[in-house]
Amino acid sequence: MNITTAIDGTTATITLDGDIDFDTLPPLRAAADALPAHVDDVLWDLDRTAFMDVAGLHLLFAPTPPQRPERRTTVTGLRPQPLRLLLLAAETNPAVFDLARLLANTPFTGVGRPSPEA
């Protein structure tokens, strides 16, 4: 898995190339934990992530530890399988898995693919 982080003002985009599972969860969390304190928006670009298991739910919906600043987390580039997992989780427990927050400002042209202008 390759992880790339780009920071623009108070927004960080973390792009990954590979699957999200419990083997890749620690380096993904480390990438988010290494962000500077002024970053308050984190965008996970999952365009090159074909598979995500429950570890992705832990990554995207983990509560913020008290010693870390609160950050808004959103995703883009959802492919069909990760999107299905998120939809199933939201259907099962919508209070915990708030897709409206996670997918904010993500227009879709079809199942799991954001529109070109996103």
C-alpha positions as CSV (number, residue, x, y, z in Angstrom):
1,M,0.0,0.0,0.0
2,N,1.1,3.5,-0.9
3,I,-0.1,6.4,1.2
4,T,0.3,10.0,0.0
5,T,-0.6,13.1,2.1
6,A,-1.1,16.5,0.7
7,I,-1.9,19.6,2.9
8,D,-3.6,22.7,1.5
9,G,-4.3,25.2,4.3
10,T,-6.4,23.5,6.9
11,T,-7.3,20.5,4.7
12,A,-5.4,17.3,4.3
13,T,-6.0,14.8,1.5
14,I,-4.8,11.3,2.2
15,T,-4.7,9.2,-0.9
16,L,-4.1,5.5,-0.7
17,D,-3.3,2.9,-3.3
18,G,-4.4,-0.5,-2.0
19,D,-7.0,-2.2,0.2
20,I,-8.0,-1.3,3.7
21,D,-7.9,-4.1,6.2
22,F,-6.5,-4.8,9.6
23,D,-2.9,-5.1,8.2
24,T,-3.1,-1.7,6.6
25,L,-5.0,0.1,9.4
26,P,-2.0,1.0,11.5
27,P,-0.1,2.9,8.8
28,L,-3.3,4.6,7.8
29,R,-4.0,5.7,11.3
30,A,-0.3,6.8,11.6
31,A,-0.8,9.0,8.5
32,A,-3.8,10.7,10.1
33,D,-2.1,11.0,13.4
34,A,0.9,12.7,11.8
35,L,-1.1,15.6,10.5
36,P,-0.3,19.0,11.9
37,A,-2.6,20.4,14.6
38,H,-3.9,23.1,12.3
39,V,-5.5,20.6,9.9
40,D,-9.2,20.4,10.7
41,D,-10.5,18.7,7.5
42,V,-9.3,15.2,6.4
43,L,-10.3,13.9,3.0
44,W,-9.7,10.2,2.3
45,D,-9.3,9.7,-1.4
46,L,-10.3,6.0,-1.9
47,D,-10.3,6.0,-5.7
48,R,-7.6,3.3,-5.8
49,T,-9.1,1.3,-3.0
50,A,-11.1,-1.7,-4.4
51,F,-11.6,-3.5,-1.1
52,M,-12.3,-2.3,2.4
53,D,-13.3,-4.6,5.3
54,V,-14.5,-3.6,8.8
55,A,-11.1,-1.9,9.4
56,G,-12.2,0.9,7.1
57,L,-15.2,1.5,9.4
58,H,-12.7,1.8,12.4
59,L,-10.6,4.2,10.4
60,L,-13.4,6.5,9.1
61,F,-15.6,6.5,12.2
62,A,-13.2,6.2,15.1
63,P,-13.9,8.7,17.9
64,T,-11.3,11.4,18.2
65,P,-9.0,10.9,21.2
66,P,-9.1,13.8,23.7
67,Q,-5.5,14.8,23.1
68,R,-6.1,15.3,19.3
69,P,-8.1,18.2,17.8
70,E,-11.5,17.4,16.4
71,R,-11.4,16.9,12.6
72,R,-14.0,16.7,10.0
73,T,-13.6,13.4,8.0
74,T,-14.9,12.9,4.5
75,V,-14.2,10.5,1.7
76,T,-14.2,10.7,-2.1
77,G,-13.6,8.2,-4.9
78,L,-15.6,5.4,-3.4
79,R,-15.6,2.3,-5.5
80,P,-18.5,-0.2,-5.4
81,Q,-17.3,-2.6,-2.6
82,P,-16.3,0.0,-0.1
83,L,-19.5,1.9,-0.8
84,R,-21.6,-1.2,-0.2
85,L,-19.9,-1.8,3.1
86,L,-20.6,1.8,4.2
87,L,-24.2,1.6,3.1
88,L,-24.7,-1.7,5.0
89,A,-23.1,-0.2,8.1
90,A,-25.3,2.9,7.9
91,E,-28.4,0.7,7.4
92,T,-27.4,-1.4,10.4
93,N,-26.6,1.5,12.8
94,P,-27.3,4.9,11.3
95,A,-26.5,6.8,14.6
96,V,-22.9,5.5,14.6
97,F,-22.3,5.3,10.8
98,D,-23.4,8.8,9.7
99,L,-22.9,8.8,5.9
100,A,-24.3,12.3,5.5
101,R,-21.2,13.6,7.4
102,L,-18.7,11.2,5.7
103,L,-20.0,11.8,2.2
104,A,-20.6,15.5,2.5
105,N,-20.0,17.4,-0.7
106,T,-19.5,14.2,-2.7
107,P,-21.6,14.2,-5.8
108,F,-22.1,10.8,-7.4
109,T,-22.8,9.8,-11.0
110,G,-23.5,6.2,-10.2
111,V,-22.8,3.5,-7.7
112,G,-19.6,4.3,-6.0
113,R,-18.2,6.8,-8.5
114,P,-18.0,10.5,-7.9
115,S,-18.8,12.8,-10.7
116,P,-15.8,14.2,-12.7
117,E,-16.3,17.7,-11.2
118,A,-15.9,16.4,-7.6
